[in-house]
C-alpha cells in the first residue's frame, strides 16, 4: 500500500525545510576538499554518541521503556546525547514512541507501516499531525516537569549550533560537514529504518499483534534495535537480541553498566 492518509494533513514546512537543508549540507561531503580521515572519525564517534548512547540506550531503552535504571546524572547525560541526534526533544521523542507502541500499526500509530514504506520511514514527519502532538503530554507525565528535560526540549537547535562551533574550531568546515550534516542525516535514516524496514523485512519470532520483524542489517546499523519483533513482544526487556546470534551492542553496553554498578533493575524477557 502506498500513502493513504497524508493528504488529510498539511505539510509541516518547518520539518520539511529542516530535513532538506540537512540533506543538502550532507552533499558537501562529496567535495574532496571537505574529506579527511579525521572528519570521518569525528562523524563515526558522534554517530555512536548520539545514535547509540543517546537514541538507542538513552531515549529508547532507558527512558521510554524504563527497562533499567541508572543514577540520575547518567540518565541526564544519555538524554543529552540523544538530543544531539536532532530528532526532536526528549519529551516529544519519548511521547511519540510510547504512542507508537500503544497503537502499533493502527491508524493512531504516528508511523503506521500499513501506510507504506515511505510513510513509516519519513513521510509521517513532513506532515502536520496535530492529533499526535496533543497526545504527547498524556504519555510523558513522568518526565514533562523535569527541568533538565524541559531545557533539552527547548534548546535542541542551540546545542547543535554549539557543537558545530566546537567542531569548526577543532577541525574547520570538514568537521562540521561530517560531524553535523552527514552524521545527523545518517543517524536519521538508521533510526527511521526501525520504523520502516523492521515492519517489512526480516523474520518474526513472536506474535506481537503488529507487523514488527527482526532484521539483522538494521540491528547492525542501530546497535541492536533491529531485533524489533523481539522488542515488540517484550517491550520492557533491556535485551532485544534474544538469541545468542542476534547481536545487540546496546545490551552489551547495559551489561557493562551493570558490572560497573551503574545499571540496576534490569528487566529481561521471560524465557
C-alpha positions in Angstrom: 0.0 0.0 0.0 1.3 3.5 -0.8 0.5 6.7 1.0 -3.1 6.5 2.2 -3.8 9.3 4.6 -1.1 12.0 4.3 -3.5 14.0 2.1 -5.5 14.7 5.3 -2.6 16.6 6.7 -0.9 19.8 5.8 2.8 19.8 5.1 4.9 20.6 8.1 7.1 23.2 6.4 9.5 23.7 9.3 10.3 20.0 9.5 10.4 19.7 5.7 12.8 22.6 5.1 14.9 21.5 8.0 15.3 18.0 6.6 16.0 19.4 3.1 18.7 21.7 4.5 20.4 19.0 6.4 20.5 16.7 3.3 21.8 19.5 1.1 24.5 20.2 3.8 25.5 16.5 3.8 26.1 16.6 0.0 29.0 18.9 0.6 30.8 15.8 1.9 31.2 14.9 -1.8 33.7 17.8 -2.3 37.2 16.4 -2.0 38.3 19.4 0.0 35.8 18.5 2.7 37.1 15.0 3.2 39.6 13.9 5.8 40.0 10.7 7.8 39.8 12.8 11.0 36.5 14.2 9.9 35.2 10.8 9.1 36.3 9.6 12.5 34.5 12.5 14.2 31.3 11.6 12.3 31.6 8.0 13.4 32.2 8.8 17.1 29.3 11.2 17.1 27.1 8.6 15.3 27.8 6.3 18.3 27.4 9.0 20.9 24.1 10.5 19.5 22.6 7.4 17.9 24.0 4.6 20.1 24.3 6.1 23.6 21.7 8.8 23.0 18.8 7.5 21.0 19.1 3.7 21.5 20.4 3.4 25.0 19.1 6.7 26.5 15.9 7.8 24.8 14.6 4.3 24.0 15.6 1.6 26.4 16.2 3.7 29.5 13.6 6.5 29.3 10.8 5.3 27.0 10.6 1.7 28.4 12.4 2.0 31.7 14.0 -1.4 31.0 16.7 -0.5 33.5 17.7 2.3 35.9 20.7 4.5 36.2 21.8 7.3 38.5 20.1 10.5 37.5 23.2 12.2 36.4 24.0 9.4 33.9 20.4 9.4 32.7 20.7 13.2 32.0 24.0 12.6 30.2 22.4 9.9 27.9 19.4 12.1 27.2 21.7 14.9 26.3 23.5 12.6 23.9 20.1 11.7 22.4 19.2 15.4 22.0 22.4 15.8 19.8 20.8 13.4 17.3 18.4 16.3 16.5 15.3 14.0 16.3 13.2 16.3 18.4 13.5 17.0 22.1 13.4 14.0 24.5 9.9 14.7 25.7 8.5 14.7 22.1 10.6 11.6 21.1 9.6 9.6 24.2 5.9 10.5 23.9 5.7 9.7 20.2 7.4 6.3 20.7 5.2 5.3 23.6 2.2 6.3 21.4 3.6 4.0 18.6 3.8 1.0 21.0 0.3 1.5 22.3 -1.2 1.8 18.8 1.4 -0.1 16.7 0.4 -0.4 13.1 -3.0 1.0 13.5 -4.5 4.4 12.4 -3.4 6.0 15.7 0.3 4.9 15.2 2.2 8.0 14.1 4.2 5.9 11.6 1.8 3.2 10.9 3.6 0.8 8.5 0.4 -0.2 6.8 0.5 3.2 5.0 3.6 2.2 3.2 7.4 2.2 3.5 7.8 5.8 2.7 5.2 7.0 5.2 6.7 4.9 8.1 10.2 5.9 7.1 9.9 9.7 7.0 6.6 10.7 5.4 4.9 11.0 8.7 7.5 13.6 9.8 6.7 16.0 6.9 3.0 16.3 7.5 1.2 18.1 10.3 -0.2 15.6 12.8 -1.7 17.8 15.5 -3.7 15.0 16.9 -0.4 13.3 17.9 1.2 16.4 19.3 -1.8 17.0 21.6 -1.5 13.4 22.9 2.2 13.7 23.9 1.6 15.2 27.4 -0.6 12.2 28.3 2.4 9.9 27.5 5.1 11.8 29.2 3.9 12.7 32.7 6.9 11.1 34.3 9.4 13.4 32.6 7.5 16.5 31.4 8.1 18.5 34.6 11.8 17.7 34.9 13.8 21.0 34.3 16.6 19.2 32.6 14.2 17.5 30.1 12.5 20.8 29.6 15.8 22.6 28.9 16.9 19.9 26.4 13.4 20.0 24.7 13.6 23.8 24.2 17.3 24.0 23.2 17.9 21.2 20.7 18.9 23.5 17.9 21.1 25.7 20.2 23.0 22.6 21.4 23.6 21.6 17.8 24.9 25.0 16.9 27.2 24.9 19.9 28.5 21.5 18.8 29.0 22.9 15.3 31.0 25.8 16.7 33.3 23.5 18.7 33.9 21.3 15.6 34.6 24.3 13.5 37.3 25.4 15.9 38.8 21.9 16.2 38.9 21.0 12.5 37.3 23.5 10.2 34.4 23.1 7.9 35.2 19.4 7.1 34.5 18.6 10.8 31.2 20.5 10.6 30.1 18.9 7.3 30.9 15.3 8.5 30.2 15.7 12.2 27.0 17.6 11.9 25.3 17.2 8.5 26.5 13.8 7.4 26.2 12.3 10.9 22.7 13.7 11.5 21.4 12.5 8.2 23.0 9.1 8.6 21.6 8.7 12.1 18.2 9.9 10.9 17.9 7.2 8.3 19.3 4.5 10.5 16.7 5.4 13.2 13.9 5.7 10.6 14.7 2.2 9.3 13.4 0.8 12.6 10.0 2.4 11.8 10.0 1.2 8.2 12.3 -1.7 7.4 11.7 -3.6 10.6 8.0 -3.6 10.0 8.5 -5.0 6.5 11.7 -7.1 6.1 13.1 -9.9 8.2 11.6 -12.7 10.3 9.1 -13.0 13.2 9.9 -14.9 16.3 6.9 -13.9 18.3 3.2 -13.0 17.7 3.3 -9.3 18.8 0.0 -8.1 17.3 1.6 -5.9 14.7 3.9 -6.0 11.6 7.2 -5.9 13.5 10.1 -8.0 12.3 13.7 -8.9 13.2 16.1 -7.5 10.6 19.8 -8.3 11.1 21.2 -5.5 8.9 19.1 -2.8 10.7 20.3 -4.3 14.0 23.9 -3.7 12.9 23.2 -0.1 12.0 21.4 0.9 15.1 23.2 -1.0 17.8 20.7 -3.9 18.3 17.4 -2.1 17.6 16.7 -4.1 14.5 15.5 -7.1 16.6 12.2 -5.3 16.6 9.8 -8.2 16.7 11.5 -9.3 19.9 11.2 -5.8 21.2 7.5 -5.5 20.4 6.9 -8.9 22.0 8.8 -7.9 25.2 8.7 -4.1 25.3 10.1 -3.9 28.8 13.2 -6.0 28.1 16.6 -4.3 28.1 17.8 -7.0 25.8 16.5 -7.1 22.2 18.7 -9.7 20.7 17.2 -12.7 22.5 19.1 -15.4 20.6 22.9 -15.8 21.0 23.4 -14.9 17.4 21.2 -11.8 17.5 24.0 -9.3 18.1 22.9 -6.5 20.4 25.6 -3.9 21.1 23.3 -1.9 23.3 22.6 -4.9 25.5 26.4 -5.3 25.9 26.6 -1.7 27.0 23.9 -2.3 29.6 25.8 -5.3 30.8 29.0 -3.2 31.2 27.0 -0.6 33.1 25.7 -3.4 35.3 29.2 -4.6 36.0 30.2 -1.0 37.0 27.1 -0.7 39.3 25.6 1.9 37.0 22.6 -0.1 35.7 20.1 -1.6 38.2 16.7 -3.2 38.0 17.5 -4.5 34.6 14.4 -6.2 33.1 14.6 -9.2 30.7 12.2 -11.1 28.6 10.6 -14.2 30.1 12.2 -17.4 28.8 
